Amino acid sequence: MKELWKINNPHNDDKVIDACSIFGAMDVSGKAFSGTGVIKAISNMHDRSNGLGGGFAVYGLYPDYAEHYAFHIMYLNEAARHETERFLKDNFYIVHDEIVPTKPTTGIINPPLFWRYFIDIGKHKPTEMADDDYLVDKVMTINATIEDVFVFSSGKNMGVFKGVGYPEQIAEFFRLDEYEGYLWTAHGRFPTNTPGWWGGAHPFSILDWTVVHNGEISSYGTNRRCLEEFGYKCTMQTDTEVVAYALDLLVRKHNLPMELVAKVLAPPFWNDINRLPPGKKELMLALRQVYGGLLLNGPFTFIIAHEGEMIGLTDRIRLRPLTVGEKGTMLYLSSEESAIRLISPELDNVWTPMGGEPVIGRLGKPLPSHKEPAGALR
């Protein structure tokens, strides 16, 4: 088993109890904006973190390479990089590659090497195989079989930046104030039952799916076994990883809309299902029967993102906080209202969503408060 956390965790500890912070900002008009405000907002929740993990996801990040998959890869040594690059050249066309720009940052200790690769699949894959399936398979192969390397971001026109440190330290280290995107998510982490290490920080990602999480998934073992039946390999040593793969399975492979995905991950209680009208009741029963292995137990709030969409979702009884704010075409999701108000003091709308009900922002669509709550069972 890879044990990078022992090298990269400056506290040499896998459990320092504190809290988690999550934040998301999206301009539904598609206009790109600097991450300065998002960094300021997540920094405002510094006391909810402890320096064992911080990270960001940015969408609309690489307009010059928008049609190419962008791999962000961390290496512990040059030998791992050379082996991985041989693998990449055997299985993809590398359009461009470069070291990820970083700068020395107080509190960031012994970081891995970071490279990014913009790639095409071309004729490498079997003709009957979808491009995304091929890419997921290769990412899983690298992460499971090549030592001292992890692909931690693999989508198009987006990227993940994460590591061991407070979020504001990670932002400084990766020079995120120099980037723009139409959607940003951020996380300040403490590990509940999993080690703090560079690959284990949030966001977790596959293709363009990213997840930041406040809470704990006690159903991880069941969820992992279910996903392994579909070929996913969990290698990041933390519970949240299963959520990214579940989203890829349910939306990309099984074509479920996000409103129903929410009912798989955070389904209504049996008593509530029994009170539903015919049709809706049968649908909820079918989801529980088919996807029971992906039901998430434990307290959680997620901010989920992929191309053109940002989603907030809590567990059914809201054991972790989530606040929604809107200003003009901007949608904000946050652990604390104070973080939103810090960068957007005069909000048009602010509210707390119901447990298990997704809040969905989509490019070119009305903000969530302007329509019936997404996924509501009425």
C-alpha positions as CSV (number, residue, x, y, z in Angstrom):
1,M,0.0,0.0,0.0
2,K,1.2,3.5,-0.8
3,E,2.0,5.5,2.4
4,L,2.7,8.9,1.0
5,W,0.9,10.5,4.0
6,K,3.7,9.5,6.3
7,I,6.1,11.6,4.2
8,N,3.8,14.5,3.5
9,N,1.9,14.9,6.7
10,P,3.9,17.4,8.8
11,H,2.0,16.6,12.0
12,N,2.8,12.8,11.6
13,D,-0.8,12.3,12.8
14,D,-3.9,10.9,11.2
15,K,-6.5,12.3,13.5
16,V,-6.6,15.8,14.8
17,I,-10.2,16.7,15.7
18,D,-11.4,20.1,14.6
19,A,-13.9,20.8,11.8
20,C,-14.3,21.2,8.0
21,S,-15.1,24.1,5.8
22,I,-16.5,24.1,2.3
23,F,-17.3,26.9,-0.1
24,G,-18.5,27.2,-3.7
25,A,-19.1,30.1,-6.1
26,M,-20.5,29.9,-9.6
27,D,-21.4,32.6,-12.1
28,V,-24.3,31.0,-14.0
29,S,-23.8,33.4,-16.9
30,G,-20.5,31.6,-17.6
31,K,-18.4,34.7,-16.9
32,A,-14.9,33.8,-15.5
33,F,-13.8,35.5,-12.3
34,S,-10.7,35.5,-10.2
35,G,-10.4,33.1,-7.3
36,T,-9.3,35.9,-4.9
37,G,-12.8,36.1,-3.3
38,V,-13.1,32.4,-2.9
39,I,-9.7,32.2,-1.2
40,K,-10.8,35.0,1.1
41,A,-14.1,33.3,1.9
42,I,-12.5,29.9,2.7
43,S,-9.8,31.6,4.7
44,N,-12.5,33.3,6.8
45,M,-13.3,29.7,8.1
46,H,-9.7,29.0,9.1
47,D,-10.8,27.8,12.5
48,R,-12.8,25.0,11.0
49,S,-9.6,23.5,9.6
50,N,-6.3,22.3,11.1
51,G,-3.7,22.4,8.3
52,L,-3.9,18.7,7.3
53,G,-5.7,19.4,4.0
54,G,-6.9,22.2,1.8
55,G,-7.8,22.4,-1.9
56,F,-9.7,24.0,-4.8
57,A,-11.4,23.0,-8.0
58,V,-11.6,25.5,-10.9
59,Y,-13.8,25.3,-14.0
60,G,-13.2,27.2,-17.2
61,L,-9.6,27.1,-16.3
62,Y,-7.9,26.1,-19.6
63,P,-9.7,27.8,-22.5
64,D,-6.7,27.3,-24.8
65,Y,-6.9,23.5,-24.2
66,A,-10.6,23.2,-23.6
67,E,-11.0,20.1,-25.8
68,H,-8.2,18.2,-24.2
69,Y,-8.2,16.2,-21.0
70,A,-6.1,17.9,-18.4
71,F,-4.2,15.6,-16.1
72,H,-2.8,17.0,-12.8
73,I,-0.4,14.5,-11.4
74,M,1.7,14.5,-8.1
75,Y,5.0,12.6,-8.0
76,L,7.2,11.8,-5.0
77,N,10.3,11.5,-7.2
78,E,11.6,11.8,-10.7
79,A,11.7,8.1,-11.2
80,A,7.9,8.0,-10.7
81,R,7.5,10.8,-13.2
82,H,9.6,9.1,-15.9
83,E,7.6,5.8,-15.5
84,T,4.3,7.6,-15.6
85,E,5.3,9.6,-18.7
86,R,6.2,6.4,-20.5
87,F,2.7,5.1,-19.6
88,L,1.1,8.3,-20.8
89,K,3.0,8.2,-24.1
90,D,2.0,4.6,-24.7
91,N,-1.7,5.3,-24.1
92,F,-2.3,8.9,-25.1
93,Y,-1.1,11.7,-27.3
94,I,0.5,14.4,-25.1
95,V,-0.4,17.7,-26.7
96,H,1.4,19.8,-24.0
97,D,3.0,19.2,-20.6
98,E,4.5,21.5,-18.0
99,I,5.3,21.7,-14.4
100,V,2.5,23.2,-12.3
101,P,3.6,26.7,-11.2
102,T,4.1,26.9,-7.4
103,K,6.0,29.1,-5.0
104,P,7.6,28.6,-1.6
105,T,4.9,29.1,1.0
106,T,5.2,29.2,4.8
107,G,3.7,26.1,6.3
108,I,3.9,24.0,3.1
109,I,6.4,21.2,4.0
110,N,8.0,18.7,1.6
111,P,5.4,18.9,-1.3
112,P,5.4,16.4,-4.1
113,L,6.3,17.3,-7.7
114,F,3.3,18.6,-9.6
115,W,3.0,18.3,-13.4
116,R,0.0,18.8,-15.8
117,Y,-0.5,17.2,-19.1
118,F,-3.0,18.1,-21.8
119,I,-3.8,14.9,-23.7
120,D,-5.8,13.4,-26.5
121,I,-6.9,9.7,-26.7
122,G,-6.8,9.4,-30.5
123,K,-6.5,5.9,-31.8
124,H,-5.1,4.4,-28.6
125,K,-8.4,3.0,-27.3
126,P,-10.5,0.1,-28.6
127,T,-13.0,1.3,-31.1
128,E,-16.0,0.0,-29.1
129,M,-14.9,1.8,-25.9
130,A,-16.0,5.3,-25.0
131,D,-13.3,8.0,-24.6
132,D,-14.4,8.6,-21.0
133,D,-14.4,4.9,-20.1
134,Y,-10.9,4.6,-21.5
135,L,-9.6,7.6,-19.6
136,V,-11.1,6.4,-16.3
137,D,-9.6,3.0,-16.7
138,K,-6.1,4.5,-17.3
139,V,-6.4,6.8,-14.3
140,M,-7.3,3.9,-12.1
141,T,-4.4,1.9,-13.5
142,I,-1.9,4.6,-12.8
143,N,-3.2,5.2,-9.3
144,A,-3.3,1.5,-8.4
145,T,-0.2,0.2,-10.0
146,I,2.5,2.8,-10.3
147,E,4.3,3.7,-7.0
148,D,4.7,7.2,-5.7
149,V,2.3,8.9,-8.2
150,F,-1.3,9.9,-8.2
151,V,-3.5,11.4,-10.9
152,F,-5.7,13.8,-8.9
153,S,-7.5,15.7,-11.7
154,S,-8.4,14.5,-15.1
155,G,-11.3,16.5,-16.6
156,K,-11.5,18.9,-19.5
157,N,-11.1,22.7,-19.0
158,M,-10.9,22.3,-15.3
159,G,-8.4,21.4,-12.6
160,V,-7.9,20.5,-9.0
161,F,-5.2,22.0,-6.7
162,K,-4.8,20.4,-3.3
163,G,-2.4,19.4,-0.6
164,V,-1.4,19.4,3.1
165,G,-1.9,22.8,4.5
166,Y,-4.6,25.4,5.3
167,P,-6.6,26.4,2.2
168,E,-5.1,29.8,2.1
169,Q,-1.6,28.2,2.1
170,I,-2.5,25.9,-0.7
171,A,-3.9,28.8,-2.7
172,E,-0.6,30.7,-2.2
173,F,1.5,27.6,-3.0
174,F,-0.3,27.0,-6.3
175,R,-0.6,30.8,-7.1
176,L,-4.3,30.5,-7.5
177,D,-4.9,34.2,-7.5
178,E,-3.5,34.2,-11.0
179,Y,-6.3,31.9,-12.3
180,E,-9.8,32.6,-13.5
181,G,-12.9,30.3,-13.9
182,Y,-16.7,30.5,-13.9
183,L,-17.0,28.0,-11.0
184,W,-14.8,27.5,-7.9
185,T,-15.0,25.2,-5.0
186,A,-12.8,25.1,-1.9
187,H,-12.2,23.0,1.1
188,G,-10.4,23.1,4.5
189,R,-10.1,19.6,5.9
190,F,-9.4,17.7,9.0
191,P,-9.4,13.9,8.6
192,T,-12.1,12.2,10.6
193,N,-10.9,8.6,10.3
194,T,-8.4,8.8,7.5
195,P,-4.9,10.2,7.2
196,G,-4.0,13.7,6.1
197,W,-1.8,13.6,3.1
198,W,-1.4,15.3,-0.3
199,G,-3.5,12.9,-2.3
200,G,-6.1,12.6,0.5
201,A,-7.0,16.3,0.6
202,H,-10.2,17.5,-1.0
203,P,-11.5,18.0,-3.7
204,F,-11.7,14.4,-5.0
205,S,-12.1,14.1,-8.7
206,I,-12.6,11.8,-11.7
207,L,-13.0,13.3,-15.2
208,D,-14.6,16.7,-14.5
209,W,-16.4,15.6,-11.4
210,T,-15.2,17.1,-8.1
211,V,-16.5,16.7,-4.6
212,V,-15.7,18.6,-1.4
213,H,-17.2,17.2,1.8
214,N,-17.8,18.2,5.4
215,G,-18.6,15.1,7.5
216,E,-18.0,11.4,7.6
217,I,-19.2,8.5,5.4
218,S,-19.7,5.5,7.7
219,S,-21.0,3.4,4.7
220,Y,-17.6,3.7,3.0
221,G,-17.0,-0.1,3.0
222,T,-20.3,-0.9,1.4
223,N,-20.0,2.0,-1.1
224,R,-16.5,0.9,-2.1
225,R,-17.5,-2.7,-2.7
226,C,-20.4,-1.6,-4.8
227,L,-18.2,0.7,-7.0
228,E,-15.5,-2.0,-7.3
229,E,-18.0,-4.2,-9.1
230,F,-18.1,-1.5,-11.8
231,G,-14.3,-1.3,-12.1
232,Y,-13.5,1.7,-9.9
233,K,-10.4,1.4,-7.6
234,C,-10.3,3.4,-4.4
235,T,-6.7,4.4,-3.7
236,M,-6.8,7.8,-2.0
237,Q,-7.3,6.3,1.6
238,T,-10.3,8.4,2.5
239,D,-14.1,8.0,2.6
240,T,-15.0,10.9,0.2
241,E,-13.4,9.3,-2.8
242,V,-16.4,7.0,-3.3
243,V,-18.7,10.0,-3.9
244,A,-16.8,11.2,-6.9
245,Y,-16.9,7.7,-8.5
246,A,-20.6,7.2,-7.6
247,L,-21.4,10.4,-9.4
248,D,-19.5,9.3,-12.5
249,L,-21.3,5.9,-12.4
250,L,-24.8,7.3,-11.8
251,V,-24.7,10.4,-14.1
252,R,-22.3,9.6,-16.9
253,K,-22.7,5.8,-17.2
254,H,-26.3,5.3,-16.0
255,N,-27.7,8.7,-17.2
256,L,-29.6,9.6,-14.0
257,P,-30.5,13.2,-13.6
258,M,-28.9,15.0,-10.6
259,E,-32.3,15.2,-8.9
260,L,-32.5,11.4,-8.8
261,V,-28.9,11.0,-7.9
262,A,-29.6,13.0,-4.8
263,K,-32.3,10.4,-3.9
264,V,-29.7,7.6,-4.3
265,L,-27.1,9.2,-2.1
266,A,-29.5,10.7,0.5
267,P,-32.8,8.8,0.0
268,P,-36.0,9.7,1.8
269,F,-36.8,7.7,4.9
270,W,-39.0,4.7,4.5
271,N,-41.9,6.4,6.3
272,D,-41.7,9.3,3.8
273,I,-41.5,6.9,0.8
274,N,-44.6,5.1,2.0
275,R,-46.6,8.4,2.1
276,L,-45.7,9.3,-1.5
277,P,-48.3,9.2,-4.3
278,P,-48.3,6.2,-6.7
279,G,-45.5,6.6,-9.3
280,K,-43.2,8.6,-7.1
281,K,-43.3,5.9,-4.4
282,E,-42.4,3.1,-6.9
283,L,-39.6,5.3,-8.3
284,M,-38.1,5.8,-4.8
285,L,-38.5,2.1,-4.0
286,A,-36.7,1.2,-7.3
287,L,-33.8,3.5,-6.6
288,R,-33.4,2.0,-3.1
289,Q,-33.5,-1.5,-4.5
290,V,-31.1,-1.0,-7.4
291,Y,-28.6,1.4,-5.8
292,G,-28.8,0.4,-2.2
293,G,-25.0,-0.1,-2.1
294,L,-24.5,3.6,-2.9
295,L,-26.7,5.0,-0.1
296,L,-24.5,7.2,2.1
297,N,-24.7,6.9,5.9
298,G,-23.3,9.4,8.2
299,P,-23.3,13.2,8.5
300,F,-22.4,15.0,5.3
301,T,-22.6,18.2,3.3
302,F,-21.2,18.1,-0.2
303,I,-20.5,20.7,-2.8
304,I,-20.4,18.8,-6.1
305,A,-19.3,20.3,-9.4
306,H,-18.8,19.3,-13.0
307,E,-18.9,21.1,-16.3
308,G,-21.7,23.7,-16.2
309,E,-23.2,22.7,-12.8
310,M,-22.7,23.2,-9.1
311,I,-24.7,21.2,-6.5
312,G,-25.1,21.4,-2.8
313,L,-26.4,18.4,-0.9
314,T,-26.7,17.5,2.8
315,D,-27.7,14.3,4.6
316,R,-31.4,13.8,5.3
317,I,-31.4,15.4,8.7
318,R,-28.8,18.1,8.1
319,L,-26.1,17.0,10.5
320,R,-23.6,19.3,8.7
321,P,-24.4,22.9,7.7
322,L,-25.0,24.4,4.3
323,T,-26.0,28.0,3.5
324,V,-27.0,29.2,0.0
325,G,-26.6,32.8,-1.2
326,E,-27.4,34.6,-4.4
327,K,-26.3,37.9,-5.9
328,G,-27.1,38.7,-9.5
329,T,-25.9,35.8,-11.5
330,M,-23.7,34.5,-8.7
331,L,-24.6,31.4,-6.6
332,Y,-22.7,30.7,-3.4
333,L,-22.7,27.6,-1.2
334,S,-20.9,27.7,2.1
335,S,-20.5,26.1,5.6
336,E,-21.1,29.6,7.0
337,E,-23.1,32.6,5.9
338,S,-20.3,34.8,7.2
339,A,-18.0,33.6,4.5
340,I,-20.5,34.5,1.7
341,R,-21.2,37.9,3.3
342,L,-17.5,38.7,3.5
343,I,-17.2,38.8,-0.3
344,S,-20.8,39.6,-1.2
345,P,-22.3,41.6,1.7
346,E,-25.6,42.5,0.0
347,L,-27.2,39.3,-1.1
348,D,-30.4,39.0,-3.1
349,N,-31.4,35.8,-1.4
350,V,-30.0,33.6,1.4
351,W,-31.4,30.5,2.8
352,T,-30.8,27.1,4.4
353,P,-31.8,24.1,2.2
354,M,-33.8,21.1,3.4
355,G,-32.0,18.0,4.2
356,G,-31.5,15.6,1.3
357,E,-32.8,18.3,-1.2
358,P,-30.1,19.3,-3.8
359,V,-29.5,22.9,-4.6
360,I,-28.5,23.0,-8.3
361,G,-26.9,25.9,-10.2
362,R,-26.6,25.5,-13.9
363,L,-25.0,27.6,-16.7
364,G,-27.6,29.7,-18.4
365,K,-30.5,28.6,-16.1
366,P,-32.3,30.6,-13.3
367,L,-30.8,30.5,-9.9
368,P,-32.3,27.9,-7.5
369,S,-34.4,30.3,-5.5
370,H,-36.3,31.4,-8.6
371,K,-37.9,28.0,-9.1
372,E,-39.3,25.1,-7.0
373,P,-36.5,23.4,-5.0
374,A,-34.8,20.8,-7.2
375,G,-35.7,17.3,-6.5
376,A,-38.5,18.2,-4.0
377,L,-40.9,15.3,-3.3
378,R,-44.4,16.9,-3.5
